[in-house]
C-alpha cells in the first residue's frame, strides 16, 4: 500500500460493507435457527415411508446444513472485514499524526515510484521574509521515515492478508458455503502462516530435520488438524509427490537418520495428525486442492525408494496416512476405484504389497497392505463406503474385496502378532459403515433410516459372503452380525416369511450360520434381532397375531443357524471355544430411526427383558453340558420365547382376550402359538440351508 492510498483513503465503502455483512449475519442466523429447529426438527420426527422418507428427509437435512454453513461463513467474513476496517482506519490516523509531527519540524513525506521520500517543506533559503523555519535534525528525518514505513508495512499486511484469507475461505467451497469459522482475521492469518512453517520443514528438511524440528512439526499438525485453512495450505504447499517421498524416507526400516531412530515412539501420533490434516484438506473445493487430488491419484500409482530396501508403492504410503481423518467422498471413490483396478491388474496383489516396508506406526500391522488403510478411511466416511461397495464401474468393487481380492489378496501384515487379519477386519468395519451410514456399530442413540443404496450394499454383500461357505472370514462375523441387526426389518421379514424369499433366506441362513460359529458374534446377531422383534410387536396393530407368529419364526430360524454352525461336519468343527464361556449382556448400539421416537424407552425395556431371558437359557446350556441335538437346542430357548410372548400379551391384552380370537390365552395360548411358530421357523431354515 503506497502512502497516498492510505493518506487519502476513504474507508466509507468498507464501512458500508461491514454494516451490510452484519445484517447478512443477523438474517442468516435467524434462517439457520428456523432450518434447524423447525424444518429439520419436523422432518426428523415425521413418519415418512418409501421414496419420500429418503429423498425429502435427505434434502431437508442437507439444506439445513447449508444454512448453518452460510451463517458460519458470513460471520467469519464479517469478523475479518470488521477487523480490517478498524485496523486501516487506525493506521490512517497514525499516519496523519506522524505527518503532523513531521510538519512541526518542517518535514514532509512525498510519494515516489516504488516508495516515498522525506524532504523539507520549506528550504530556509526560500523562506518568506520574517518566517522562522522550524529546525530539524538528521535523526528527526530518519525517525519520520521509519515511523511512516512501519505504518505502511502494517497497513499493507492488514490489507493483503485480509484479501488472501477471504479468498481462501470463499475458495473452500466451489458451490454453496464452506462453514470455515474464524473469530478474527489474525487467527485465520496465523493458521496460514503456521501451515507455511510446517510445509517448509518437510519441503526443505524432510527426514533430515532435527528431533526438535520434528516435534515442532508434529505440534503444529496436532494444533491445527481441524483448521480448514491450515489443512489446505499445508497440503498444497507440500504437494502430493513430496509428501509421499517424505513418508517413504521417514518410514524406511533401514534408515540411519536420527529422526527415525530417536522419534520412533512419536511416529504413530505424527501419522494420525498427518492423516487428520490431509483428510480435512480434501474437503476443500479450491482449484489448488482439486489439482492436489488429481496429482495424488497419479502419484499413488508410482514407486518410491525406501533407503536400501528397494521400492514401495504410493498406494501403500498414502493408504497408511488415510487411517485417520475425514477424506472427501469423491476423492475416496476415485482412489478406491484406482486401487482395485491396480490390484486386478496385478492379479496376485499380495506378491506386490508383501515387501519389507513399514509404513504404519499406529497399530500392530506393518502397513504393507494398502487396502487396510483405505478400508479404515471408508469406515470414517460411511457415504463414501456405500458408494464404493455399490460401484461396478470400472469393476465390481464389492466382489473383489469381499471374496478375497481374487482369492489371494489378504496376507498377514502383522507377522509379530497372532491376532486376526487386520485387512479383513477393516473390510468388515467398512462394510458395516456402508450398509448403516454409521462408522461405529456401538454408537448409542438413533441410527438413520436406510437409503436404497445402503440396502443394495447389504443384500449384495450378503449374497457374496454366503457364496464363500465355510471360507467365510472369521474377522467379518461381528461386522455382519451388526449389519443384519441393523437391517433387522428386512432380515425379520425374510426369516419369518412362511412361503417366500427362498433365495434370500438361503443366503441369510448361510451367513447367520457362519456368524454363529462364534458365541459373541451370535449374541450380537440375536440381540440386534431382538430390537426388530420387539419393534414389530410394539407397532403391529392391524393384525397383532402376525407379530407373534413372526417373532417365533425368526427365533426358530436363528436357532437353526446356531444348530448347524455347531454341528457342521463338512470341514470338521469350525466353532470356537467362545461357546464354553459364561454369557454376559452385551448391549448393542443404537436403534433405527423407525424404531425410535415414542417407542424408544418401551423398546429398550422390552429388549432388556428378552435378552436377559435368552442369556439365562444359554447359561443353562453350559451348566447342564447340553448336547447340540435338535431337541436340546430347541428346548433351551423357552425363556426367550416366553419373554417375547409375555411382551406381546401385554401389548395386545384386549385383542387376546376377545372371544373371537381363540388360542391366545395368557398362561398357555400365547406360549403355544409362539412355540409352534418357532418350530416352523426351524423347519424353514433347515429347508433353505444347503451348500452355497
C-alpha positions as CSV (number, residue, x, y, z in Angstrom):
1,X,0.0,0.0,0.0
2,X,1.6,3.3,-1.0
3,X,1.4,6.4,1.1
4,X,-1.1,8.3,-0.9
5,X,-3.6,5.4,-0.8
6,X,-3.5,5.4,3.0
7,X,-3.3,9.2,3.4
8,X,-6.2,9.9,1.1
9,X,-8.1,6.7,1.8
10,X,-11.8,6.9,2.2
11,X,-13.0,3.8,4.1
12,X,-16.7,4.7,3.9
13,X,-17.3,1.9,1.3
14,X,-15.5,-0.6,3.5
15,X,-17.6,0.5,6.5
16,X,-20.7,0.1,4.5
17,X,-19.7,-3.4,3.5
18,X,-19.1,-4.2,7.2
19,X,-22.6,-2.9,8.1
20,X,-24.1,-4.9,5.2
21,X,-22.4,-8.1,6.3
22,X,-23.6,-7.6,9.8
23,X,-27.1,-7.5,8.5
24,X,-26.4,-10.7,6.5
25,X,-25.2,-12.5,9.6
26,X,-28.3,-11.5,11.6
27,X,-30.6,-12.7,8.8
28,X,-28.8,-15.9,8.3
29,X,-28.7,-16.6,12.0
30,X,-32.5,-16.4,12.0
31,X,-32.7,-18.7,8.9
32,X,-30.3,-21.1,10.4
33,X,-32.3,-21.4,13.6
34,X,-35.5,-21.8,11.7
35,X,-34.0,-24.5,9.5
36,X,-32.6,-26.5,12.4
37,X,-35.4,-26.1,15.0
38,X,-38.4,-26.0,12.7
39,X,-37.8,-27.5,9.2
40,X,-35.2,-30.2,10.2
41,X,-36.8,-31.0,13.5
42,X,-40.1,-31.7,11.9
43,X,-38.5,-33.8,9.2
44,X,-36.7,-35.9,11.8
45,X,-39.9,-36.6,13.7
46,X,-42.0,-37.2,10.5
47,X,-43.0,-40.9,10.0
48,X,-42.4,-40.9,6.2
49,X,-42.1,-44.0,4.2
50,X,-40.8,-45.0,0.8
51,X,-39.2,-42.6,-1.5
52,X,-40.4,-39.6,0.4
53,X,-38.6,-40.8,3.5
54,X,-35.3,-41.0,1.7
55,X,-35.4,-38.1,-0.8
56,X,-37.3,-35.5,1.2
57,X,-35.5,-36.1,4.5
58,X,-32.1,-36.1,2.9
59,X,-32.8,-32.9,1.0
60,X,-34.1,-31.1,4.1
61,X,-31.1,-32.3,6.2
62,X,-28.6,-31.0,3.5
63,X,-30.5,-27.8,3.2
64,X,-30.5,-27.2,6.9
65,X,-26.7,-27.9,6.9
66,X,-26.2,-25.4,4.1
67,X,-28.0,-22.6,6.2
68,X,-25.6,-23.4,9.1
69,X,-22.6,-23.2,6.8
70,X,-23.8,-20.0,5.3
71,X,-24.3,-18.4,8.7
72,X,-20.8,-19.5,9.8
73,X,-19.1,-18.3,6.7
74,X,-21.0,-14.9,6.7
75,X,-20.0,-14.4,10.4
76,X,-16.3,-15.2,9.5
77,X,-16.4,-12.7,6.6
78,X,-18.0,-10.0,8.8
79,X,-15.4,-10.5,11.6
80,X,-12.5,-10.3,9.1
81,X,-13.9,-7.2,7.4
82,X,-14.7,-5.6,10.7
83,X,-11.1,-6.2,12.0
84,X,-9.6,-5.0,8.8
85,X,-11.7,-1.8,8.6
86,X,-10.8,-1.0,12.2
87,X,-7.1,-1.5,11.6
88,X,-6.9,0.5,8.4
89,X,-8.8,3.4,10.0
90,X,-6.3,3.3,12.9
91,X,-3.3,3.2,10.6
92,X,-4.6,6.2,8.7
93,X,-4.9,8.1,12.0
94,X,-1.4,7.0,12.9
95,X,-0.1,8.2,9.5
96,X,-1.8,11.6,9.9
97,X,-0.3,12.0,13.4
98,X,3.2,11.1,12.1
99,X,2.9,13.5,9.2
100,X,1.8,16.3,11.6
101,X,4.8,15.7,13.8
102,X,7.0,16.0,10.7
103,X,5.3,19.3,9.6
104,X,6.1,20.7,13.0
105,X,9.7,20.2,12.2
106,X,9.5,21.4,8.6
107,X,9.4,17.8,7.2
108,X,7.0,16.3,4.7
109,X,6.6,12.9,3.0
110,X,6.2,12.6,-0.8
111,X,5.3,9.6,-2.8
112,X,7.9,8.5,-5.4
113,X,7.9,5.4,-7.7
114,X,8.3,2.3,-5.6
115,X,8.1,4.2,-2.2
116,X,8.3,7.6,-0.6
117,X,10.9,10.2,0.4
118,X,11.2,12.6,3.3
119,X,12.0,16.2,2.4
120,X,11.9,19.7,3.9
121,X,8.6,21.6,3.4
122,X,10.3,25.0,3.1
123,X,14.0,25.4,2.4
124,X,15.5,28.1,4.8
125,X,16.9,30.0,1.8
126,X,13.5,30.3,0.2
127,X,11.5,31.1,3.3
128,X,9.4,34.3,3.3
129,X,10.8,37.3,5.0
130,X,10.2,37.2,8.7
131,X,9.2,33.5,8.6
132,X,11.2,31.4,11.1
133,X,11.6,27.9,9.6
134,X,11.5,25.1,12.3
135,X,14.7,23.3,12.8
136,X,15.1,19.5,12.4
137,X,18.0,17.1,12.7
138,X,19.0,14.2,10.5
139,X,17.7,12.0,13.3
140,X,14.3,13.7,13.0
141,X,14.1,12.9,9.3
142,X,15.2,9.3,9.8
143,X,12.6,8.9,12.6
144,X,9.8,10.2,10.4
145,X,10.9,7.9,7.6
146,X,11.0,4.8,9.9
147,X,7.6,5.7,11.5
148,X,5.9,6.0,8.1
149,X,7.5,2.8,6.9
150,X,6.2,0.8,9.9
151,X,2.7,2.2,9.5
152,X,2.6,1.5,5.7
153,X,4.0,-2.0,6.2
154,X,1.4,-2.8,8.8
155,X,-1.4,-1.4,6.7
156,X,-0.2,-3.4,3.7
157,X,-0.1,-6.5,5.9
158,X,-3.6,-5.9,7.1
159,X,-5.0,-5.3,3.6
160,X,-3.1,-8.1,1.8
161,X,-3.7,-10.8,4.5
162,X,-7.4,-9.9,4.7
163,X,-7.7,-10.4,0.9
164,X,-5.7,-13.6,1.0
165,X,-7.8,-15.1,3.9
166,X,-11.1,-14.0,2.3
167,X,-10.2,-15.6,-1.0
168,X,-9.1,-18.8,0.8
169,X,-12.3,-19.1,2.8
170,X,-14.5,-18.5,-0.2
171,X,-12.5,-21.0,-2.3
172,X,-13.1,-23.7,0.3
173,X,-16.4,-24.5,-1.4
174,X,-16.8,-24.5,-5.2
175,X,-20.6,-24.3,-4.7
176,X,-22.5,-23.4,-1.5
177,X,-20.7,-22.5,1.7
178,X,-17.6,-23.9,3.4
179,X,-18.5,-23.4,7.0
180,X,-15.0,-22.2,7.8
181,X,-15.1,-20.5,11.2
182,X,-12.7,-17.8,12.4
183,X,-13.4,-15.2,15.0
184,X,-11.0,-12.6,13.6
185,X,-8.6,-12.1,10.8
186,X,-5.5,-12.6,12.8
187,X,-6.4,-16.2,13.7
188,X,-7.0,-17.0,10.1
189,X,-3.8,-15.4,9.0
190,X,-1.9,-17.2,11.8
191,X,-3.3,-20.6,10.6
192,X,-1.9,-20.0,7.1
193,X,1.4,-18.8,8.4
194,X,1.8,-21.9,10.6
195,X,0.9,-24.1,7.6
196,X,3.7,-22.5,5.6
197,X,6.1,-23.2,8.5
198,X,5.1,-26.8,8.7
199,X,5.3,-27.3,4.9
200,X,8.7,-25.7,4.8
201,X,10.1,-28.2,7.3
202,X,9.0,-31.1,5.0
203,X,10.0,-29.5,1.7
204,X,13.4,-28.2,2.9
205,X,14.4,-30.7,5.6
206,X,12.4,-33.8,5.1
207,X,13.7,-36.7,7.2
208,X,16.9,-34.8,7.9
209,X,15.1,-32.4,10.2
210,X,16.3,-32.4,13.8
211,X,14.2,-34.1,16.6
212,X,13.3,-30.6,17.8
213,X,12.1,-29.6,14.4
214,X,10.1,-32.8,14.1
215,X,8.4,-32.2,17.5
216,X,7.6,-28.7,16.3
217,X,6.1,-30.1,13.1
218,X,4.1,-32.7,15.0
219,X,2.8,-30.0,17.4
220,X,1.7,-27.8,14.5
221,X,-0.2,-30.6,12.9
222,X,-1.8,-31.5,16.2
223,X,-2.8,-27.9,17.0
224,X,-4.2,-27.2,13.5
225,X,-5.5,-30.6,12.4
226,X,-9.1,-29.3,12.4
227,X,-8.3,-25.9,10.8
228,X,-9.5,-25.8,7.2
229,X,-7.2,-23.0,6.0
230,X,-4.2,-24.7,7.6
231,X,-5.2,-28.1,6.1
232,X,-5.4,-26.8,2.6
233,X,-2.4,-24.5,2.7
234,X,-0.2,-27.2,4.2
235,X,-1.3,-29.9,1.7
236,X,-0.9,-27.8,-1.4
237,X,2.4,-26.3,-0.3
238,X,4.0,-29.7,0.3
239,X,2.4,-31.3,-2.7
240,X,1.5,-35.0,-3.2
241,X,4.7,-36.3,-4.5
242,X,6.9,-34.6,-1.9
243,X,4.5,-35.8,0.8
244,X,4.8,-39.5,-0.3
245,X,8.6,-39.2,-0.7
246,X,8.9,-37.8,2.8
247,X,6.7,-40.6,4.3
248,X,8.8,-43.2,2.4
249,X,12.0,-41.8,3.8
250,X,10.7,-41.4,7.3
251,X,9.3,-45.0,7.4
252,X,12.2,-46.7,5.8
253,X,13.1,-49.7,8.0
254,X,16.9,-49.3,7.4
255,X,17.0,-45.6,8.0
256,X,20.1,-44.4,9.9
257,X,18.7,-40.9,10.3
258,X,18.4,-39.5,13.8
259,X,14.8,-38.6,13.1
260,X,13.5,-42.1,12.5
261,X,15.7,-43.6,15.3
262,X,15.1,-41.0,18.0
263,X,11.4,-40.2,17.2
264,X,10.2,-43.7,16.6
265,X,7.8,-43.7,19.6
266,X,6.2,-40.4,18.3
267,X,5.7,-41.6,14.7
268,X,2.2,-43.1,15.5
269,X,0.9,-39.8,16.8
270,X,2.5,-38.0,13.9
271,X,0.9,-40.4,11.4
272,X,-2.5,-39.7,13.0
273,X,-2.1,-36.0,12.9
274,X,-0.9,-36.0,9.3
275,X,-3.9,-38.1,8.3
276,X,-6.4,-35.7,10.0
277,X,-4.8,-32.7,8.2
278,X,-4.7,-34.3,4.8
279,X,-8.2,-35.7,5.2
280,X,-9.6,-32.3,6.1
281,X,-7.7,-30.7,3.2
282,X,-9.6,-32.9,0.7
283,X,-12.8,-31.4,1.9
284,X,-11.8,-28.1,0.3
285,X,-13.1,-27.4,-3.2
286,X,-10.5,-24.9,-4.1
287,X,-8.8,-25.2,-7.5
288,X,-5.5,-25.8,-5.8
289,X,-6.9,-28.7,-3.8
290,X,-8.7,-30.2,-6.8
291,X,-5.3,-30.3,-8.6
292,X,-3.7,-31.8,-5.5
293,X,-6.2,-34.7,-5.6
294,X,-5.6,-35.3,-9.3
295,X,-1.8,-35.3,-8.6
296,X,-2.1,-37.6,-5.6
297,X,-4.1,-40.1,-7.6
298,X,-1.3,-40.2,-10.2
299,X,1.4,-40.2,-7.5
300,X,-0.2,-43.2,-5.7
301,X,0.5,-45.4,-8.7
302,X,4.2,-44.6,-8.7
303,X,7.0,-46.3,-6.8
304,X,9.3,-44.6,-4.2
305,X,12.7,-45.6,-2.9
306,X,12.9,-46.6,0.8
307,X,16.6,-46.5,1.8
308,X,18.4,-49.6,0.7
309,X,15.3,-51.8,1.0
310,X,14.0,-51.3,-2.5
311,X,10.8,-49.6,-3.6
312,X,7.4,-49.1,-2.3
313,X,4.1,-48.2,-4.0
314,X,2.5,-44.8,-3.4
315,X,-0.7,-46.7,-2.6
316,X,1.0,-48.2,0.4
317,X,2.2,-44.9,1.6
318,X,-1.0,-42.9,1.1
319,X,-3.2,-45.6,2.5
320,X,-1.3,-45.6,5.7
321,X,-2.0,-41.9,6.0
322,X,-5.7,-42.4,5.4
323,X,-6.3,-44.4,8.5
324,X,-7.4,-41.3,10.3
325,X,-9.2,-38.2,9.1
326,X,-12.4,-37.5,7.2
327,X,-11.5,-37.7,3.5
328,X,-13.7,-36.3,0.8
329,X,-16.2,-38.8,-0.6
330,X,-15.4,-38.1,-4.2
331,X,-11.7,-38.4,-3.6
332,X,-12.2,-41.8,-1.8
333,X,-14.4,-43.0,-4.7
334,X,-11.7,-42.3,-7.3
335,X,-8.9,-43.6,-5.0
336,X,-10.8,-46.8,-4.3
337,X,-11.6,-47.5,-8.0
338,X,-8.0,-46.9,-8.9
339,X,-6.7,-49.1,-6.1
340,X,-8.9,-52.0,-7.0
341,X,-8.1,-51.6,-10.7
342,X,-4.4,-51.7,-9.9
343,X,-4.9,-54.9,-7.8
344,X,-6.9,-56.6,-10.6
345,X,-4.1,-55.8,-13.0
346,X,-1.6,-57.3,-10.6
347,X,-3.8,-60.5,-10.3
348,X,-1.8,-61.5,-7.2
349,X,-1.6,-58.2,-5.3
350,X,-0.1,-59.9,-2.2
351,X,3.1,-60.6,-4.2
352,X,3.5,-56.8,-4.9
353,X,2.4,-55.5,-1.5
354,X,4.2,-58.0,0.7
355,X,7.6,-56.4,0.8
356,X,9.9,-55.3,3.6
357,X,8.4,-51.8,4.1
358,X,6.8,-50.5,7.3
359,X,4.6,-47.5,6.6
360,X,2.3,-47.8,9.6
361,X,3.2,-46.8,13.1
362,X,-0.3,-46.9,14.6
363,X,-1.2,-50.5,15.3
364,X,0.4,-53.9,15.0
365,X,0.3,-54.3,11.3
366,X,3.2,-53.0,9.1
367,X,1.0,-51.1,6.7
368,X,2.1,-53.0,3.6
369,X,-1.5,-53.8,2.6
370,X,-2.9,-50.6,1.2
371,X,-6.5,-51.9,1.3
372,X,-6.4,-51.9,5.1
373,X,-5.8,-48.2,5.4
374,X,-8.3,-47.4,2.6
375,X,-11.0,-49.5,4.3
376,X,-10.3,-47.6,7.5
377,X,-10.8,-44.4,5.6
378,X,-14.2,-45.7,4.2
379,X,-15.2,-46.6,7.8
380,X,-14.7,-43.0,8.7
381,X,-16.8,-41.9,5.7
382,X,-19.9,-44.1,5.5
383,X,-21.4,-42.4,2.4
384,X,-18.2,-43.0,0.5
385,X,-18.2,-46.6,1.7
386,X,-21.7,-47.1,0.4
387,X,-20.7,-45.7,-3.0
388,X,-17.6,-47.9,-3.1
389,X,-19.3,-51.2,-2.3
390,X,-22.1,-50.4,-4.8
391,X,-19.7,-49.4,-7.6
392,X,-19.5,-51.8,-10.5
393,X,-17.7,-49.5,-13.0
394,X,-14.9,-49.9,-13.9
395,X,-15.1,-53.1,-11.8
396,X,-17.2,-54.7,-9.1
397,X,-15.5,-53.4,-6.0
398,X,-17.6,-55.4,-3.5
399,X,-16.9,-58.7,-5.2
400,X,-13.2,-58.0,-5.3
401,X,-12.8,-57.1,-1.6
402,X,-15.4,-59.5,-0.1
403,X,-14.3,-62.6,-2.0
404,X,-10.6,-62.3,-1.0
405,X,-9.4,-60.0,-3.8
406,X,-9.3,-62.8,-6.3
407,X,-8.7,-65.3,-3.5
408,X,-5.1,-64.0,-3.0
409,X,-5.1,-60.5,-1.5
410,X,-5.4,-60.7,2.2
411,X,-1.9,-61.6,3.5
412,X,-0.5,-61.5,7.1
413,X,0.5,-57.9,7.6
414,X,1.4,-58.4,11.3
415,X,3.7,-61.4,11.5
416,X,4.7,-60.5,15.0
417,X,1.1,-60.8,16.2
418,X,-1.2,-63.9,16.2
419,X,-4.4,-61.9,16.1
420,X,-7.0,-61.6,13.3
421,X,-6.1,-60.4,9.8
422,X,-6.3,-56.6,10.0
423,X,-7.2,-56.2,6.3
424,X,-10.3,-58.4,6.6
425,X,-11.3,-56.8,9.9
426,X,-11.0,-53.4,8.4
427,X,-13.1,-54.5,5.4
428,X,-15.8,-55.8,7.7
429,X,-16.0,-52.5,9.5
430,X,-16.1,-50.6,6.2
431,X,-18.9,-52.8,5.1
432,X,-20.9,-52.1,8.2
433,X,-20.5,-48.4,7.6
434,X,-21.6,-48.8,4.0
435,X,-24.9,-50.6,5.0
436,X,-25.7,-48.5,8.0
437,X,-24.4,-45.0,7.4
438,X,-22.7,-45.1,10.8
439,X,-19.0,-45.7,11.5
440,X,-19.3,-47.3,14.9
441,X,-21.8,-50.1,15.5
442,X,-21.7,-49.4,19.2
443,X,-22.8,-45.8,18.8
444,X,-25.7,-45.2,21.2
445,X,-28.8,-43.4,20.1
446,X,-30.8,-43.5,17.0
447,X,-29.4,-44.7,13.6
448,X,-30.6,-43.1,10.4
449,X,-33.1,-44.9,8.2
450,X,-31.6,-46.8,5.3
451,X,-31.2,-45.4,1.9
452,X,-31.9,-47.6,-1.1
453,X,-28.2,-47.6,-1.8
454,X,-27.4,-48.9,1.7
455,X,-30.0,-51.7,1.3
456,X,-28.4,-52.6,-2.1
457,X,-25.0,-53.0,-0.5
458,X,-26.4,-55.1,2.3
459,X,-28.2,-57.5,0.0
460,X,-25.4,-57.8,-2.4
461,X,-22.8,-58.4,0.3
462,X,-25.0,-61.0,1.9
463,X,-25.0,-63.0,-1.3
464,X,-21.3,-62.6,-1.9
465,X,-20.4,-63.7,1.6
466,X,-22.9,-66.5,1.6
467,X,-21.2,-67.9,-1.5
468,X,-17.9,-68.3,0.4
469,X,-19.4,-71.0,2.6
470,X,-17.0,-72.2,5.3
471,X,-14.4,-69.9,3.8
472,X,-16.3,-67.0,5.3
473,X,-13.7,-64.8,7.0
474,X,-14.0,-65.1,10.8
475,X,-12.9,-61.4,11.0
476,X,-16.1,-60.3,9.4
477,X,-18.5,-62.3,11.6
478,X,-19.1,-59.4,14.1
479,X,-19.5,-56.8,11.4
480,X,-22.1,-58.9,9.5
481,X,-23.9,-59.6,12.8
482,X,-24.2,-55.9,13.4
483,X,-25.2,-55.4,9.7
484,X,-28.0,-58.0,9.9
485,X,-29.2,-56.4,13.1
486,X,-29.1,-53.0,11.5
487,X,-31.2,-54.3,8.7
488,X,-33.3,-56.3,11.0
489,X,-36.6,-55.2,9.4
490,X,-35.6,-56.9,6.2
491,X,-34.0,-59.9,7.9
492,X,-37.1,-60.4,10.1
493,X,-39.3,-60.4,7.0
494,X,-37.1,-63.0,5.3
495,X,-36.7,-65.2,8.4
496,X,-40.4,-65.2,9.2
497,X,-41.9,-65.5,5.7
498,X,-43.5,-68.9,5.6
499,X,-43.5,-69.3,1.8
500,X,-41.4,-66.6,0.1
501,X,-37.8,-65.2,-0.1
502,X,-36.3,-68.6,-0.7
503,X,-33.0,-67.3,-2.3
504,X,-32.6,-64.5,0.3
505,X,-33.5,-66.9,3.1
506,X,-30.8,-69.3,1.9
507,X,-28.2,-66.6,1.8
508,X,-29.3,-65.2,5.2
509,X,-29.2,-68.7,6.7
510,X,-25.6,-69.4,5.4
511,X,-24.3,-66.0,6.7
512,X,-26.1,-66.4,10.1
513,X,-24.6,-69.9,10.4
514,X,-21.1,-68.6,9.8
515,X,-21.7,-65.8,12.3
516,X,-22.9,-68.4,14.8
517,X,-19.6,-70.2,14.9
518,X,-18.5,-67.6,17.4
519,X,-20.7,-67.2,20.5
520,X,-20.1,-63.5,21.0
521,X,-21.0,-62.8,17.3
522,X,-24.1,-65.0,17.6
523,X,-25.1,-62.9,20.6
524,X,-24.6,-59.6,18.7
525,X,-26.8,-61.1,16.0
526,X,-29.6,-62.2,18.3
527,X,-29.6,-59.0,20.3
528,X,-29.8,-57.0,17.2
529,X,-32.7,-59.0,16.0
530,X,-34.4,-58.7,19.4
531,X,-34.7,-54.9,18.7
532,X,-36.6,-55.7,15.5
533,X,-38.8,-58.4,17.0
534,X,-39.8,-56.1,19.9
535,X,-40.4,-53.2,17.5
536,X,-42.6,-55.4,15.4
537,X,-44.7,-56.4,18.4
538,X,-45.0,-52.7,19.6
539,X,-46.0,-51.4,16.2
540,X,-48.2,-54.1,14.6
541,X,-51.8,-53.1,15.5
542,X,-53.8,-54.2,12.4
543,X,-53.1,-57.9,12.8
544,X,-51.4,-58.5,16.2
545,X,-51.4,-62.2,15.8
546,X,-48.9,-61.8,12.9
547,X,-46.2,-60.2,15.0
548,X,-46.3,-63.1,17.5
549,X,-46.1,-65.6,14.7
550,X,-43.2,-63.7,13.0
551,X,-41.3,-63.4,16.3
552,X,-41.5,-67.2,16.8
553,X,-40.4,-68.0,13.2
554,X,-37.4,-65.6,13.4
555,X,-36.2,-67.1,16.7
556,X,-36.6,-70.6,15.2
557,X,-34.6,-69.5,12.1
558,X,-31.7,-68.2,14.3
559,X,-31.8,-71.4,16.4
560,X,-31.4,-73.5,13.3
561,X,-28.4,-71.4,12.2
562,X,-26.9,-71.9,15.6
563,X,-27.5,-75.7,15.5
564,X,-26.0,-76.0,12.0
565,X,-23.0,-73.9,13.0
566,X,-22.2,-76.2,15.9
567,X,-22.9,-79.5,14.1
568,X,-21.4,-78.9,10.6
569,X,-19.1,-81.8,9.9
570,X,-18.3,-80.9,6.3
571,X,-15.0,-79.3,7.4
572,X,-14.8,-80.5,10.9
573,X,-15.9,-78.5,13.9
574,X,-15.5,-74.8,12.9
575,X,-16.9,-73.4,16.1
576,X,-14.6,-71.9,18.6
577,X,-14.1,-72.1,22.4
578,X,-16.1,-69.0,23.0
579,X,-19.2,-71.2,23.3
580,X,-17.9,-72.5,26.6
581,X,-17.6,-69.1,28.2
582,X,-20.1,-67.5,30.5
583,X,-22.6,-65.3,28.9
584,X,-22.9,-61.6,29.6
585,X,-25.3,-59.0,28.5
586,X,-23.7,-57.3,25.5
587,X,-25.6,-54.1,24.8
588,X,-25.7,-53.5,21.1
589,X,-25.5,-50.0,19.7
590,X,-28.3,-47.6,18.6
591,X,-31.7,-48.4,17.2
592,X,-33.0,-47.5,13.8
593,X,-34.9,-44.2,13.4
594,X,-38.1,-46.1,12.6
595,X,-37.9,-47.8,16.0
596,X,-37.1,-44.7,18.0
597,X,-39.4,-41.8,18.8
598,X,-42.3,-42.7,21.1
599,X,-41.2,-46.4,21.3
600,X,-37.7,-45.6,22.5
601,X,-38.0,-46.4,26.2
602,X,-40.5,-49.2,25.8
603,X,-38.4,-50.8,23.1
604,X,-35.2,-50.8,25.3
605,X,-37.1,-52.3,28.2
606,X,-38.5,-55.0,26.0
607,X,-35.1,-55.8,24.5
608,X,-33.6,-56.0,28.0
609,X,-36.2,-58.5,29.2
610,X,-36.0,-60.7,26.1
611,X,-32.2,-60.7,26.1
612,X,-31.9,-61.4,29.8
613,X,-34.2,-64.4,29.4
614,X,-32.1,-65.6,26.5
615,X,-28.9,-65.3,28.5
616,X,-30.5,-67.5,31.3
617,X,-31.3,-70.1,28.7
618,X,-27.8,-70.0,27.3
619,X,-26.1,-70.2,30.7
620,X,-28.3,-73.2,31.5
621,X,-27.0,-75.0,28.4
622,X,-23.4,-74.6,29.7
623,X,-24.2,-75.5,33.2
624,X,-26.1,-78.7,32.1
625,X,-23.5,-79.5,29.4
626,X,-26.3,-79.9,27.0
627,X,-25.6,-81.7,23.7
628,X,-26.3,-80.0,20.5
629,X,-29.1,-82.1,19.0
630,X,-32.3,-80.6,17.7
631,X,-34.4,-81.4,20.7
632,X,-32.0,-80.0,23.2
633,X,-31.3,-76.9,21.1
634,X,-35.0,-76.0,20.8
635,X,-36.0,-76.9,24.3
636,X,-33.5,-74.4,25.7
637,X,-34.9,-71.4,24.0
638,X,-38.0,-71.4,26.2
639,X,-37.1,-68.3,28.3
640,X,-36.5,-66.2,25.1
641,X,-39.9,-67.3,23.6
642,X,-41.7,-66.7,26.9
643,X,-40.3,-63.2,27.2
644,X,-41.5,-62.4,23.7
645,X,-44.9,-63.9,24.3
646,X,-45.3,-62.0,27.6
647,X,-44.4,-58.7,25.9
648,X,-46.8,-59.5,23.1
649,X,-49.7,-60.3,25.5
650,X,-49.0,-57.1,27.5
651,X,-49.3,-55.0,24.3
652,X,-52.3,-56.8,22.9
653,X,-54.3,-57.9,26.0
654,X,-57.6,-56.6,24.8
655,X,-57.2,-58.3,21.4
656,X,-56.1,-61.6,23.0
657,X,-59.0,-61.7,25.5
658,X,-61.6,-61.1,22.8
659,X,-63.6,-64.3,22.5
660,X,-63.3,-64.0,18.7
661,X,-59.6,-64.7,19.0
662,X,-59.2,-68.2,20.4
663,X,-55.8,-69.7,21.3
664,X,-54.1,-66.6,22.7
665,X,-54.7,-67.0,26.4
666,X,-52.2,-65.5,28.8
667,X,-50.9,-68.6,30.6
668,X,-51.0,-71.1,27.8
669,X,-52.2,-70.0,24.4
670,X,-49.6,-67.4,23.6
671,X,-46.8,-69.8,24.6
672,X,-48.2,-72.5,22.4
673,X,-48.6,-70.1,19.5
674,X,-45.0,-68.8,19.6
675,X,-43.5,-72.3,20.2
676,X,-45.4,-73.6,17.1
677,X,-44.1,-70.6,15.0
678,X,-40.6,-71.2,16.2
679,X,-40.7,-74.9,15.2
680,X,-42.0,-73.7,11.8
681,X,-39.1,-71.3,11.6
682,X,-36.7,-74.2,12.4
683,X,-38.1,-76.2,9.5
684,X,-38.0,-73.3,7.0
685,X,-34.4,-72.6,7.9
686,X,-33.5,-76.3,7.6
687,X,-35.2,-76.4,4.3
688,X,-33.4,-73.4,2.7
689,X,-29.9,-74.3,4.0
690,X,-27.5,-76.2,2.0
691,X,-24.2,-76.0,0.2
692,X,-23.7,-72.5,-1.1
